[in-house]
């Protein structure tokens, strides 16, 4: 049978107000290092806002887990769409610039 890989949670990428005791902020550089080193999808978490989600996507995260960016937005649906758009744009850019992961391995 085919085995599915698990996602890897990574964070906090930035300081977060929603989870006390989340640990030290890791930052985008550490996120980039991890996403380059593993072959499983990396879900970034911690302090991610609509202003930073594109940078998180460009750092290699496969997805984000957000609370405040959606719950505190004037239009949560629009916020969710903006987050999805950051990943769609990153995926489109990576197809233009870099060979696929399969080709690099």
N, C-alpha and C positions, 0 to 999 in steps of 0.2 A: 504493500500500500504506500501511497505517497504521504510523506510527512510534511506537515506545514510548519514553518518557522514561527516563532513567537516574536511579538514586538518587544522592543527594549524601551523602557521609560527612562528619560534623561532629564535631570533638573535638580534644583531650580535653575533655569537659564538666567533669569533676572530675579531681583528681589520681589517677593510676593506678599500681599496683605491677606490672602485668603487661607493660608495654611501656616499656622504657627509651628515653629520648629522644623521648617522645611530643610534647614541646613544651609551651608555656605553657597553663595551664588557661584555657578560654574562658568557662565558666560558663553558667548558665541564661539570663541576659539576652541574651547574644550568640546563643545558640541560638534564642531567641524572635525576635530580629531577623532571623536568616537564614531561619527557617521562614516568616516573614511576607513575606519579599522574593522567594522563589523559588516556582516552580510545580511543582517535582519533589519526590518524597518525600525527606525528610531522615532519615538513619540516624545516631543519636547514638551516640558511642563514648567510652569513657574514664572509668573509675572509677565507673560506674553500679552501684548496689547495689539490693537489694530495698527499702531505705528511701528511695531517691531516684528510683526508676523512675517513680513516679506524677507527680512534679514534672517530669521529663523529658518525659513524655507530654503533660502540660498545657502545656509550653512549645512544643509543636507538632511534636515528632519523630514521624515515621511508624512508626519502629521503633528498636530499640536493638541494638547488638552488645555482648554481655557475655561475660566469661570467668569471673572469680572469683565473681560473683553466683550462678552455676549450679554451677560445678565445686567450690566450697568449701561449698556448702549441704549440710546434713545429708540433705536429700531433693531432689536435682536436678530431679526431675520436678515436685515441688511448687513449686520456685523458678521453673521455666519457666512453670508455670501462673499464678503470681503476676505475672510480667512481662506475660504476655498479658492478664491481667485488668486491669492498669493501662491498657492501650490500649483495651480494650473499654469500660471505665468512661468514659475520656476521650471516646471516640466517642459514647457515649450522651449524655453531658453536652453535647457540642457540638451535637448535633442538637436538643436542647431549647432551647439558649440562642441560638445563632447561625444565621443563614441559611447555606445551603450555599455552598461556594466558587464554584460556578457562578453562584449568584444575586448574589454580591458582585463578580463580574468584569464 
